[in-house]
Amino acid sequence: MSIFNFENLKKSSFYITPSFPTQDTKRYKISFFELTTYILIFIVIIAALVTLVLTFTPAKQIVLTFEQEKLQLQSERIKDLESKVILLTRELNKIAKIDKRLNYALTLAKTDSLDSTAAIYDSLRKSKGNRIPAGGSIFYVVEKFFESFDEQKKNEVYFIKPIEGIIGKKFAPDKGHIGMDFSVKEGTPVVAAASGTVIFADYTTKNGYVMIIEHANNYLSFYKHCSALLKTARDHVIQGETIALSGNTGINTTGAHLHFEIWKNAKPIDPEKLIIN
């Protein structure tokens, strides 16, 4: 087995034989170290030329501008991704809150009657406002009274009839009926009794196609046994806007009608007391 010998490498040479179109042919002998020296000198000359060009010509600005543009583009992309991540996080939090409310709405949509002691009531109740602190003054009580009065007036909700028809069955919670029924032909337009946001719009086994709208001041309105729903969850609707068509869907029905409910603070109330002419 041969061992690498540095002395032999020093003594080695390269022979170059150019092919000229003449009869005389010459061979050129170049040692290993001469060839290495020529290559190093060539590299140094090239590096010096590049340095001089970048130092004393506009080429430096071109290179720096190009690099700066790339860095700026990457920085903008990073900022854009950060803003998208923040926005996505906020949207996911909103969706999580809305989905929780939709789960509550789905429970309410599955029945025409509900026990007032059911856990769903506690789930839908909003937390109470600030209470009078210990040692509070009369001024505090008066101030809170007028604040609550202004807030109630601002958020007051007025309901209209969701459909024109004969009232077949009225509000009778003692008999398990927590809404009112309008006897109408199938396919009659159903309108939003008040402006609000749709929090549920889907089919249920008992009540067919159901829509639930959330209104200001903690009101909810229910529209059951529809033949078609014209709005979807998270849609905003205006009072009097057509939202569905009446029908006879679901197993908890004996004929074409609209079952209508109004809830306040997670409790069903008589719709006739709130509907204005």
BAFI-3210 file (N, C-alpha, C; in Angstrom, 3 decimals, decimal comma, padded with zeros to 6 digits):
// residues 277
n [1|2|3|4|5|6|7|8|9|10|11|12|13|14|15|16|17|18|19|20|21|22|23|24|25|26|27|28|29|30|31|32|33|34|35|36|37|38|39|40|41|42|43|44|45|46|47|48|49|50|51|52|53|54|55|56|57|58|59|60|61|62|63|64|65|66|67|68|69|70|71|72|73|74|75|76|77|78|79|80|81|82|83|84|85|86|87|88|89|90|91|92|93|94|95|96|97|98|99|100|101|102|103|104|105|106|107|108|109|110|111|112|113|114|115|116|117|118|119|120|121|122|123|124|125|126|127|128|129|130|131|132|133|134|135|136|137|138|139|140|141|142|143|144|145|146|147|148|149|150|151|152|153|154|155|156|157|158|159|160|161|162|163|164|165|166|167|168|169|170|171|172|173|174|175|176|177|178|179|180|181|182|183|184|185|186|187|188|189|190|191|192|193|194|195|196|197|198|199|200|201|202|203|204|205|206|207|208|209|210|211|212|213|214|215|216|217|218|219|220|221|222|223|224|225|226|227|228|229|230|231|232|233|234|235|236|237|238|239|240|241|242|243|244|245|246|247|248|249|250|251|252|253|254|255|256|257|258|259|260|261|262|263|264|265|266|267|268|269|270|271|272|273|274|275|276|277]
n.u [000,843|000,680|002,067|001,171|003,392|004,951|007,283|007,542|005,361|006,231|008,235|006,846|005,529|003,726|002,934|002,366|001,079|000,566|-001,633|-000,737|-001,316|001,051|004,188|006,097|006,148|005,872|006,595|005,521|006,748|005,565|005,888|004,410|004,199|004,562|002,267|000,327|000,984|000,417|-002,360|-003,239|-002,366|-004,016|-006,544|-006,285|-006,012|-008,509|-010,209|-009,304|-010,025|-012,825|-013,331|-012,404|-014,235|-016,681|-016,172|-015,524|-017,367|-020,826|-021,825|-021,805|-023,926|-026,020|-025,925|-026,243|-028,762|-030,352|-030,074|-031,163|-033,798|-034,631|-034,425|-036,272|-038,617|-038,840|-039,179|-041,649|-043,266|-043,064|-044,275|-046,824|-047,605|-047,590|-049,670|-051,784|-051,823|-052,520|-055,054|-056,347|-056,296|-057,985|-060,378|-060,818|-061,276|-063,665|-065,317|-065,352|-066,756|-069,193|-069,974|-070,459|-072,732|-074,407|-074,691|-076,225|-078,482|-079,294|-080,206|-082,453|-083,936|-084,976|-087,333|-090,749|-091,437|-090,117|-088,582|-088,586|-086,632|-084,533|-081,114|-080,280|-081,243|-079,626|-077,275|-077,710|-078,169|-077,000|-074,210|-074,781|-075,022|-072,908|-072,979|-074,251|-071,663|-070,306|-071,086|-071,842|-072,959|-075,880|-075,810|-074,449|-076,355|-078,450|-077,129|-076,549|-079,127|-080,162|-078,330|-078,919|-081,525|-081,204|-079,703|-081,515|-083,515|-082,160|-081,611|-084,103|-086,523|-088,803|-091,386|-092,835|-095,585|-094,617|-095,773|-098,712|-101,717|-104,180|-104,395|-103,824|-103,136|-102,422|-100,039|-099,230|-097,809|-098,332|-099,506|-097,512|-096,959|-094,994|-095,124|-096,683|-099,030|-099,390|-101,837|-101,435|-101,104|-098,975|-095,748|-096,057|-094,653|-092,309|-091,361|-088,725|-089,289|-088,052|-085,085|-081,868|-079,396|-078,912|-078,665|-079,104|-080,002|-081,379|-082,235|-084,343|-085,349|-087,814|-089,056|-088,704|-087,581|-085,885|-085,434|-083,498|-083,249|-081,121|-081,628|-081,321|-080,867|-080,997|-082,930|-084,546|-085,851|-087,959|-088,599|-090,461|-091,018|-090,790|-090,906|-088,811|-085,656|-084,383|-082,209|-078,955|-076,918|-075,325|-076,005|-077,091|-080,232|-082,995|-085,740|-088,864|-087,855|-087,900|-087,371|-087,861|-089,993|-093,261|-094,322|-094,777|-093,055|-091,147|-091,763|-093,329|-095,828|-099,086|-100,170|-099,989|-098,347|-096,976|-094,863|-094,167|-091,913|-090,845|-088,128|-086,825|-084,083|-083,360|-085,789|-088,987|-091,534|-094,810|-095,596|-097,632|-097,796|-095,729|-095,772|-096,392|-098,953]
n.v [-001,187|002,128|005,105|008,506|010,869|013,788|014,882|013,737|014,943|017,594|017,429|016,759|017,412|019,223|018,639|020,410|020,220|021,989|021,981|023,035|024,279|023,505|022,009|021,878|021,006|021,911|021,186|022,163|022,544|022,565|023,030|021,629|023,461|025,874|025,973|026,050|028,521|030,302|029,979|030,930|033,601|034,449|034,218|036,147|038,472|038,574|038,864|041,339|042,982|042,738|043,893|046,539|047,298|047,215|049,147|051,642|052,058|052,388|049,881|048,851|050,141|049,061|046,345|046,561|047,798|045,833|043,788|045,147|045,518|042,874|042,206|044,036|043,145|040,590|041,371|042,700|040,566|038,999|040,700|040,779|038,102|037,938|039,723|038,361|036,036|037,085|038,128|035,759|034,388|036,016|035,709|032,972|032,897|034,385|032,696|030,469|031,463|032,094|029,568|028,322|029,684|028,888|026,194|026,316|027,482|025,449|023,528|024,864|025,003|022,522|021,917|022,763|023,428|024,025|023,302|025,655|025,453|024,311|023,583|025,015|027,565|028,843|028,751|030,503|032,896|036,207|037,680|039,489|043,066|045,693|045,746|047,653|049,044|048,197|050,486|052,444|055,523|057,730|059,219|057,503|055,480|056,913|057,721|055,246|054,408|056,168|055,614|052,929|053,296|054,860|053,062|050,939|052,194|052,781|050,234|049,158|046,980|046,510|044,467|043,045|041,391|038,185|036,992|037,059|035,858|033,589|033,276|030,290|028,911|030,013|031,545|029,433|028,487|026,877|024,691|023,657|024,970|027,289|029,425|031,065|030,049|030,560|030,033|029,305|029,183|026,795|027,861|030,558|033,815|034,469|036,938|038,822|039,469|041,447|043,449|041,883|039,290|036,225|033,282|030,631|028,361|025,818|022,322|020,449|017,459|017,356|019,890|020,591|022,821|025,398|028,710|030,952|034,119|036,551|039,398|042,896|043,891|041,440|039,695|036,938|035,466|032,937|030,793|028,307|025,068|025,694|025,668|026,350|027,947|031,157|032,517|032,278|031,066|033,617|035,669|039,044|040,480|042,573|044,221|043,115|041,995|039,334|036,096|033,393|030,620|029,593|026,370|022,802|021,157|018,673|016,425|017,284|018,538|019,236|020,288|022,849|025,646|028,444|028,346|030,564|032,160|034,236|035,129|036,369|037,317|034,620|033,358|032,224|034,397|035,897|036,413|038,059|040,197|041,784|042,284|044,850|046,832]
n.w [000,000|-000,960|000,435|001,021|-000,207|000,503|-000,493|-003,000|-004,191|-004,281|-006,143|-008,388|-011,682|-014,255|-017,607|-020,514|-023,679|-026,350|-029,167|-032,053|-035,379|-036,774|-037,802|-035,843|-032,499|-029,184|-025,792|-022,586|-019,378|-016,138|-012,738|-009,748|-007,609|-008,953|-010,544|-008,531|-007,392|-009,494|-009,675|-007,149|-007,350|-009,422|-008,216|-006,174|-007,694|-008,991|-006,741|-005,810|-007,953|-007,883|-005,402|-005,855|-007,836|-006,473|-004,590|-005,849|-007,833|-009,047|-008,646|-006,093|-004,779|-006,200|-005,471|-002,671|-002,571|-003,692|-001,761|000,421|-000,400|-000,471|002,258|003,298|002,080|003,218|005,886|005,739|005,016|007,314|009,213|008,102|008,384|011,176|011,837|010,656|012,189|014,701|014,062|013,315|015,752|017,311|015,856|016,203|018,944|019,032|017,526|019,186|021,405|020,152|019,229|021,651|022,517|020,459|020,985|023,315|022,184|020,466|022,277|023,274|020,957|020,527|021,800|022,665|025,183|028,451|031,524|034,127|035,998|034,791|033,879|031,698|031,857|033,766|032,330|030,241|031,420|031,925|033,632|036,646|037,023|038,422|041,926|044,733|046,524|049,765|052,298|050,521|048,946|048,841|046,551|044,804|044,466|043,191|040,878|039,633|039,212|037,249|035,232|034,636|033,775|031,449|029,937|029,663|028,215|025,879|024,880|024,493|023,148|020,529|019,382|016,442|014,739|013,646|011,520|009,491|010,563|011,961|015,456|016,773|019,089|022,308|024,587|027,155|029,698|031,924|030,842|029,390|027,033|025,661|023,955|021,123|018,639|015,169|012,886|009,630|006,019|004,453|003,514|003,813|004,130|006,717|009,001|010,625|013,974|015,382|015,084|014,916|015,588|013,973|015,754|015,613|013,091|011,734|011,148|013,303|014,996|016,436|016,067|013,422|010,872|012,415|013,657|015,560|016,957|018,288|020,218|021,242|024,700|025,937|024,761|023,120|020,166|018,781|015,993|014,756|013,139|010,437|006,815|005,206|005,622|005,343|006,183|007,722|010,475|012,371|010,682|010,270|010,884|009,947|011,473|010,339|008,051|005,696|006,797|006,773|005,691|006,468|007,733|008,114|009,498|011,315|014,106|016,154|015,543|014,182|011,962|009,381|010,577|012,461|015,119|017,626|019,811|022,575|024,529|027,586|029,404|029,645|030,124|029,083|027,843|027,538|024,226|023,228|024,933|024,230|021,537|019,239|017,648]
ca.u [000,000|001,507|001,806|001,301|004,734|004,945|008,477|007,225|004,441|007,022|009,026|005,987|005,369|002,656|003,388|001,307|001,464|-000,444|-001,790|-000,729|-001,354|002,406|004,883|006,870|005,341|006,649|006,015|005,826|006,812|005,213|005,920|003,191|004,158|004,359|000,836|-000,406|001,244|-000,338|-003,795|-003,440|-002,240|-005,234|-007,652|-006,066|-006,296|-009,959|-010,787|-008,982|-010,843|-014,213|-013,342|-012,303|-015,485|-017,727|-015,817|-015,433|-018,372|-022,220|-022,237|-022,030|-025,284|-026,958|-025,927|-026,841|-030,186|-030,987|-030,137|-032,085|-035,148|-034,955|-034,663|-037,521|-039,701|-038,976|-039,737|-043,072|-043,945|-043,141|-045,303|-048,124|-047,924|-047,912|-051,013|-052,742|-051,909|-053,293|-056,442|-056,887|-056,518|-059,197|-061,539|-061,048|-061,906|-065,046|-066,053|-065,549|-067,842|-070,444|-070,349|-071,029|-074,100|-075,186|-075,030|-077,372|-079,639|-079,740|-081,004|-083,745|-084,679|-085,471|-088,583|-091,679|-091,616|-088,888|-088,736|-087,922|-085,503|-083,527|-079,775|-080,064|-081,526|-078,419|-076,252|-077,992|-078,248|-075,797|-073,825|-075,431|-074,192|-072,249|-073,845|-073,883|-070,590|-070,552|-070,829|-072,111|-073,699|-077,141|-075,435|-074,126|-077,615|-079,158|-076,358|-076,765|-080,522|-080,311|-077,549|-079,694|-082,698|-080,755|-079,297|-082,726|-084,210|-081,376|-081,686|-085,477|-086,846|-090,216|-091,626|-094,009|-096,017|-093,714|-096,543|-100,131|-102,519|-105,033|-103,699|-104,474|-102,839|-101,746|-099,014|-099,805|-096,696|-098,818|-099,859|-096,335|-096,841|-094,299|-095,149|-097,998|-099,077|-100,124|-102,324|-101,263|-100,815|-097,564|-095,046|-096,304|-093,412|-092,099|-090,445|-088,079|-090,126|-087,217|-083,734|-080,942|-078,440|-079,335|-077,716|-079,383|-080,854|-081,114|-083,349|-084,399|-086,296|-089,131|-089,656|-088,386|-086,650|-086,011|-084,517|-083,457|-082,606|-080,756|-081,899|-080,750|-081,485|-081,091|-084,131|-084,432|-087,110|-087,903|-089,511|-090,357|-091,819|-090,728|-090,647|-087,521|-084,971|-083,739|-081,029|-078,078|-076,347|-074,441|-076,544|-077,824|-081,528|-083,678|-087,142|-089,732|-087,194|-088,308|-086,293|-088,212|-091,334|-093,969|-094,448|-095,350|-091,935|-090,913|-092,780|-094,135|-096,773|-100,265|-100,655|-099,174|-098,449|-095,706|-094,752|-093,351|-091,599|-089,955|-087,494|-086,169|-083,218|-083,386|-087,094|-090,026|-092,583|-095,952|-095,314|-098,704|-097,576|-094,633|-096,036|-097,114|-099,735]
ca.v [000,000|003,326|006,168|009,827|011,414|015,207|015,178|013,401|015,959|018,792|017,182|016,461|018,494|019,072|018,899|020,919|020,109|022,643|021,430|024,122|023,771|023,548|020,731|021,919|020,896|022,133|020,798|023,102|021,876|023,440|022,280|021,688|024,708|026,986|025,996|026,523|029,961|031,015|029,940|031,846|034,973|034,726|034,424|037,438|039,538|038,632|039,419|042,769|043,652|042,798|044,891|047,874|047,601|047,487|050,334|052,886|052,132|052,272|048,483|048,623|050,574|048,101|045,144|046,888|048,055|044,537|043,116|045,884|045,207|041,519|042,250|044,747|042,257|039,559|042,004|042,933|039,270|038,583|041,520|040,345|036,821|038,207|040,306|037,308|035,139|037,791|038,167|034,400|034,073|036,717|035,087|031,680|033,175|034,769|031,505|029,616|032,041|031,958|028,151|028,015|030,192|028,070|024,953|026,634|027,705|024,148|022,919|025,552|024,795|021,151|021,693|023,885|023,685|023,815|023,522|026,895|025,155|023,600|024,179|025,907|028,936|029,380|028,880|031,641|034,154|037,022|038,056|040,702|044,260|046,060|045,954|048,804|048,648|048,406|051,859|053,315|056,734|057,935|059,697|056,316|054,812|057,729|057,671|053,941|054,329|056,863|054,882|051,752|053,777|055,244|051,851|050,200|052,927|052,654|048,862|048,679|046,247|046,435|043,327|043,039|040,031|037,550|036,477|037,393|034,642|033,400|032,685|029,019|028,498|031,101|031,270|028,718|027,728|025,867|023,518|023,248|025,689|028,518|030,371|031,204|029,446|031,251|029,088|029,907|028,237|026,458|028,704|031,973|034,461|034,765|038,074|038,999|040,269|042,580|043,356|041,125|038,380|034,817|032,445|029,235|028,186|024,446|021,377|019,630|016,363|017,657|021,140|020,858|023,932|026,367|029,846|031,713|035,419|037,246|040,831|043,709|043,818|040,030|039,049|035,910|035,106|031,600|030,568|026,857|024,295|026,349|024,792|026,767|029,029|032,038|033,098|031,311|031,529|034,780|036,728|040,116|040,688|043,816|044,012|043,089|041,307|037,929|035,219|031,980|030,316|028,735|024,998|021,772|020,228|018,154|015,490|017,933|019,435|018,546|021,026|023,993|026,797|028,967|028,454|031,748|032,370|035,332|034,882|037,522|036,862|033,146|032,844|032,514|035,339|035,931|037,293|039,012|041,373|042,587|042,619|046,112|046,867]
ca.w [000,000|-001,093|001,395|000,419|000,003|000,177|-001,296|-004,385|-004,700|-004,578|-007,345|-009,536|-012,666|-015,232|-018,963|-021,376|-025,079|-027,201|-030,520|-033,025|-036,777|-037,379|-037,630|-034,602|-031,296|-027,977|-024,516|-021,517|-018,094|-015,006|-011,487|-008,949|-006,849|-009,891|-010,903|-007,356|-007,246|-010,530|-009,327|-006,031|-007,861|-010,200|-007,266|-005,507|-008,672|-009,173|-005,519|-005,775|-008,969|-007,385|-004,314|-006,461|-008,546|-005,479|-003,803|-006,615|-008,903|-008,541|-008,458|-004,668|-004,480|-006,795|-004,640|-001,381|-002,778|-003,903|-000,475|001,274|-000,863|-000,028|003,701|003,547|001,672|004,248|007,078|005,494|005,061|008,711|009,846|007,584|009,025|012,579|011,906|010,331|013,353|015,724|013,604|013,388|017,163|017,733|015,223|016,848|020,245|018,776|017,092|020,357|022,195|019,407|019,235|022,970|022,497|019,532|021,685|024,159|021,319|019,964|023,340|023,318|019,716|020,411|022,520|022,805|026,611|029,197|032,954|034,516|036,877|034,010|033,942|030,556|032,279|034,378|031,303|029,370|032,176|031,950|034,991|037,117|036,994|039,664|043,074|045,544|047,429|051,194|052,685|049,384|049,247|048,108|045,214|044,010|044,144|042,192|039,632|039,022|038,781|035,972|034,240|034,237|033,044|030,108|029,227|029,329|027,158|024,649|024,393|024,487|021,925|020,174|018,501|015,572|014,424|012,685|010,391|009,555|010,610|013,129|016,610|017,072|020,458|022,986|025,592|028,302|030,287|032,857|030,040|028,639|025,757|026,051|022,845|020,502|017,312|014,120|011,880|008,301|004,948|004,309|002,559|004,100|004,585|008,133|009,111|011,922|014,860|015,783|014,528|015,747|014,966|013,975|016,478|015,263|011,914|011,298|011,275|014,510|014,807|016,983|015,599|012,026|010,646|013,508|013,667|016,810|016,760|019,517|020,129|022,315|026,026|026,358|024,219|022,088|019,521|018,185|014,870|014,629|012,176|009,119|005,667|004,652|006,329|004,366|006,808|008,376|011,746|012,365|009,820|010,946|010,242|010,289|011,811|009,171|006,941|005,546|007,261|006,584|005,189|007,411|007,254|008,966|009,648|012,658|014,580|017,180|014,864|013,628|010,804|008,998|011,470|012,957|016,577|017,898|021,217|022,976|025,819|028,198|030,506|029,671|030,521|028,084|028,261|026,638|023,101|023,013|025,766|023,669|020,126|019,051|016,421]
c.u [000,885|001,066|002,049|002,654|004,748|006,141|008,232|006,294|005,199|007,792|008,165|005,810|004,207|003,225|002,187|001,809|000,387|-000,487|-001,913|-000,755|000,000|003,071|005,660|005,920|006,232|005,860|006,478|005,722|006,525|005,190|004,605|003,072|004,009|002,886|-000,016|-000,250|000,452|-001,837|-004,094|-003,361|-003,493|-006,431|-007,529|-006,401|-007,810|-010,624|-010,532|-009,836|-012,290|-014,327|-013,289|-013,605|-016,582|-017,453|-015,959|-016,432|-019,774|-022,681|-022,530|-023,457|-026,319|-027,071|-026,607|-028,336|-030,950|-031,150|-031,140|-033,534|-035,571|-035,261|-035,977|-038,720|-039,933|-039,585|-041,230|-043,851|-044,106|-044,219|-046,702|-048,552|-048,301|-049,313|-052,079|-052,917|-052,749|-054,769|-057,094|-057,179|-057,787|-060,442|-061,863|-061,704|-063,370|-065,887|-066,334|-066,697|-069,187|-070,914|-070,946|-072,477|-074,979|-075,576|-076,211|-078,632|-080,185|-080,591|-082,388|-084,592|-085,354|-086,795|-089,430|-091,899|-090,328|-089,128|-087,943|-086,746|-084,375|-082,194|-079,526|-080,337|-080,279|-077,323|-076,454|-078,044|-076,918|-075,482|-074,451|-074,461|-073,578|-073,269|-073,358|-072,799|-070,952|-070,178|-071,082|-072,989|-074,993|-076,852|-075,132|-075,396|-078,359|-078,461|-076,599|-078,190|-080,700|-079,495|-078,322|-080,923|-082,323|-080,378|-080,510|-083,476|-083,488|-081,538|-083,108|-085,822|-088,354|-090,391|-092,876|-094,403|-095,070|-094,439|-098,006|-100,950|-103,344|-104,231|-104,445|-104,276|-102,009|-100,707|-099,656|-098,721|-097,157|-099,232|-098,693|-096,158|-096,270|-094,204|-096,561|-097,919|-099,922|-100,528|-102,299|-101,032|-099,313|-096,931|-095,299|-095,015|-093,422|-091,064|-089,846|-088,940|-089,383|-085,834|-082,825|-080,016|-078,934|-078,267|-077,978|-080,318|-080,559|-082,347|-083,218|-085,499|-087,706|-089,803|-089,270|-087,363|-086,932|-085,001|-084,645|-082,669|-082,336|-080,932|-081,212|-081,489|-081,804|-082,404|-083,731|-085,809|-086,915|-088,964|-089,390|-091,333|-091,824|-090,490|-089,309|-086,980|-084,188|-082,509|-080,227|-077,513|-075,322|-074,895|-077,235|-079,109|-082,151|-085,150|-088,004|-089,126|-087,629|-087,139|-086,573|-089,591|-091,992|-094,131|-095,079|-094,297|-091,739|-092,057|-093,722|-095,073|-097,907|-100,838|-099,775|-099,416|-097,046|-095,774|-093,741|-093,162|-090,749|-089,439|-086,811|-085,381|-083,353|-084,691|-088,121|-091,088|-093,672|-095,670|-096,378|-098,507|-096,518|-094,886|-096,856|-097,868|-099,047]
c.v [001,245|004,381|007,505|010,428|012,852|015,584|014,852|014,422|017,222|018,625|016,921|017,678|018,170|019,438|019,306|020,884|020,740|022,010|022,596|023,548|023,929|022,207|020,682|021,914|021,024|021,673|021,781|022,368|022,890|022,580|022,488|023,018|025,921|027,106|026,511|028,023|030,757|031,074|030,912|033,299|035,368|035,022|035,785|038,592|039,697|039,260|040,914|043,543|043,796|043,850|046,305|048,273|047,973|048,770|051,628|052,984|052,025|050,849|048,173|049,000|049,586|046,856|045,416|047,138|046,749|043,781|043,794|045,606|043,813|041,487|042,940|043,890|041,161|040,128|042,249|041,632|038,787|039,365|041,094|039,035|037,029|038,773|039,262|036,342|035,779|037,807|036,802|033,997|034,739|036,076|033,738|031,860|033,553|033,553|030,586|030,132|031,855|030,504|027,742|028,479|029,370|026,740|025,165|026,782|026,396|023,431|023,531|025,234|023,437|020,913|022,945|024,254|023,347|024,139|024,755|026,667|024,452|024,343|025,156|027,353|029,579|029,586|030,123|032,967|034,886|037,400|039,377|041,867|044,550|046,291|047,172|048,378|048,926|049,836|052,850|054,489|056,784|058,403|058,521|055,603|055,573|057,661|056,356|053,787|054,974|056,186|053,675|052,159|054,146|054,022|051,044|050,870|052,769|051,268|048,313|048,095|046,235|045,322|043,562|041,587|039,416|037,055|036,894|036,105|034,582|032,750|031,423|028,567|029,583|030,591|030,643|027,865|026,662|024,588|023,057|023,939|027,080|029,511|030,546|030,676|030,304|030,216|029,776|028,806|027,978|027,322|030,185|032,617|034,750|035,883|038,122|039,925|041,494|042,375|042,583|040,253|036,950|033,992|030,959|029,202|026,804|023,584|020,617|018,586|016,738|018,849|021,522|021,976|025,044|027,488|030,564|032,990|036,048|038,745|041,574|043,463|042,387|039,368|037,991|035,685|033,801|031,483|029,085|026,299|024,947|025,312|025,122|027,919|029,852|032,736|031,994|031,925|032,624|035,870|037,787|040,381|041,975|043,507|044,120|042,389|039,842|037,021|033,742|031,873|029,346|027,334|024,085|020,698|019,837|017,272|016,136|018,970|018,606|019,262|022,233|025,154|027,296|029,045|029,545|031,922|033,624|035,023|036,163|037,039|035,364|032,571|033,188|033,450|035,359|036,895|038,360|040,303|042,301|043,007|043,889|046,057|047,795]
c.w [000,000|-000,109|000,715|000,798|-000,463|-000,695|-002,754|-005,010|-005,087|-005,882|-008,577|-010,417|-013,584|-016,598|-019,812|-022,804|-025,932|-028,580|-031,499|-034,435|-037,480|-037,139|-036,327|-033,405|-030,087|-026,756|-023,442|-020,181|-016,979|-013,753|-010,722|-008,204|-007,764|-010,275|-009,748|-007,163|-008,255|-010,186|-008,185|-006,474|-008,633|-009,280|-006,584|-006,439|-008,873|-007,956|-005,423|-006,771|-008,493|-006,282|-004,866|-007,163|-007,556|-004,691|-004,593|-007,770|-008,284|-008,299|-007,003|-004,285|-005,014|-005,924|-003,300|-001,496|-002,935|-002,579|000,459|000,890|-000,407|001,470|004,032|003,192|002,706|005,525|006,920|005,547|006,495|009,447|009,400|008,234|010,493|012,721|011,599|011,500|014,456|015,351|013,705|014,829|017,677|017,150|015,856|018,213|020,071|018,406|018,274|021,216|021,496|019,405|020,570|023,035|021,565|020,167|022,623|023,312|020,779|021,011|023,404|022,097|019,642|021,118|022,567|024,265|027,326|030,657|033,368|035,451|036,129|034,035|032,803|030,917|032,875|033,345|030,452|030,113|032,107|033,392|035,370|037,098|038,344|040,773|043,864|046,516|048,876|051,561|051,566|049,777|048,458|046,691|044,283|043,557|043,054|040,844|038,907|038,519|037,419|034,873|033,729|033,434|031,604|029,292|028,791|028,185|025,827|024,031|024,323|023,122|021,731|019,148|017,653|015,317|013,395|011,432|010,574|009,503|011,881|014,249|017,019|018,507|021,115|023,985|026,832|028,947|031,275|032,149|029,153|027,312|026,038|024,897|022,342|019,075|016,375|013,065|010,515|007,281|004,888|003,220|002,757|004,621|006,081|008,214|010,508|012,779|015,376|015,172|015,482|014,928|015,082|014,691|016,243|014,070|011,337|011,527|012,592|014,328|015,271|016,313|014,174|011,886|011,662|013,318|015,010|016,548|018,124|019,296|021,278|023,624|026,441|025,957|023,195|021,480|018,743|017,089|014,496|013,598|010,784|008,017|005,021|005,484|005,313|004,927|007,479|009,655|011,504|011,391|010,672|010,174|010,770|010,554|010,555|007,972|006,897|005,875|006,996|005,952|006,155|006,837|008,273|009,223|011,105|013,116|015,598|016,547|014,269|012,412|010,542|009,956|011,801|014,477|016,890|019,396|021,380|024,367|026,285|029,402|030,734|030,197|029,445|028,652|027,187|025,485|022,896|023,825|025,176|022,234|020,046|017,740|015,423]
res [m|s|i|f|n|f|e|n|l|k|k|s|s|f|y|i|t|p|s|f|p|t|q|d|t|k|r|y|k|i|s|f|f|e|l|t|t|y|i|l|i|f|i|v|i|i|a|a|l|v|t|l|v|l|t|f|t|p|a|k|q|i|v|l|t|f|e|q|e|k|l|q|l|q|s|e|r|i|k|d|l|e|s|k|v|i|l|l|t|r|e|l|n|k|i|a|k|i|d|k|r|l|n|y|a|l|t|l|a|k|t|d|s|l|d|s|t|a|a|i|y|d|s|l|r|k|s|k|g|n|r|i|p|a|g|g|s|i|f|y|v|v|e|k|f|f|e|s|f|d|e|q|k|k|n|e|v|y|f|i|k|p|i|e|g|i|i|g|k|k|f|a|p|d|k|g|h|i|g|m|d|f|s|v|k|e|g|t|p|v|v|a|a|a|s|g|t|v|i|f|a|d|y|t|t|k|n|g|y|v|m|i|i|e|h|a|n|n|y|l|s|f|y|k|h|c|s|a|l|l|k|t|a|r|d|h|v|i|q|g|e|t|i|a|l|s|g|n|t|g|i|n|t|t|g|a|h|l|h|f|e|i|w|k|n|a|k|p|i|d|p|e|k|l|i|i|n]
***
